[in-house]
C-alpha cells in the first residue's frame, strides 16, 4: 500500500477549490438568471399569443355586434392582466382584404387602435356594425397585440425593454345560415 501524503497548511495549493468556486459562481449565477429571464420571456410571448387568439375568436363569434371590440379587448385584458410580467401597449382590430390568391393583407383605412383598457386611441373607422357577417361573404378580421417585456435580471437591463407583437387573423362567423 502506498501512503498518501497530505499537504500541510504552509504548502502551495491550499484554497485552490475555494478560488475556483469564487471564479465560477458569478458566471453560474448569471447563467441561471439568464435562463430564468428567458423562461419568463417565453411565457410572456405564449400568454400574449393565447390572449390574441382568444380575443380574435371572441370578435369572430360576436360578428357585427356593437360591443364586439370591447368584449374582445376585455378577453385580452383578462388573460394578460393576470400575469403582470409584461405590459400591453396597444391592441389593433382591423379589416383584412383577400386577393385572388387567397393572401390576406391589412386594410389601411379600416384600422381601429385601442389601449388595453378599451379606450380608442383614434376615431374608429371600422365600427362593428359595419362588418359583413353574411354567409359565404363575411369579412376577415385581424387582431394585433403590441406588448413590452422588461428584463427582470439586472445585468440584462442595459439591453432595454423588449417590444414585440402578436397577430392573429380570423374570419367573422356568419350570423345566419
Secondary structure, 3 states (H helix, E strand, C coil): CCCCCCCCCCCCCCCHHHHHHHHHHHHHHHHHHHHHHHHHHHHHHHHHHHHHHHHHHHHHHHCCCCCHHHHHHHHHHHHHHCCCCEEEEEEEEEEEEECCCCCEEEEEEEEEEECCCCCECCCCCCCHHHCCCCCCCCCEEEEEEEEEECCCCHHHHHHCCEEEEEEEEEECCCCCC
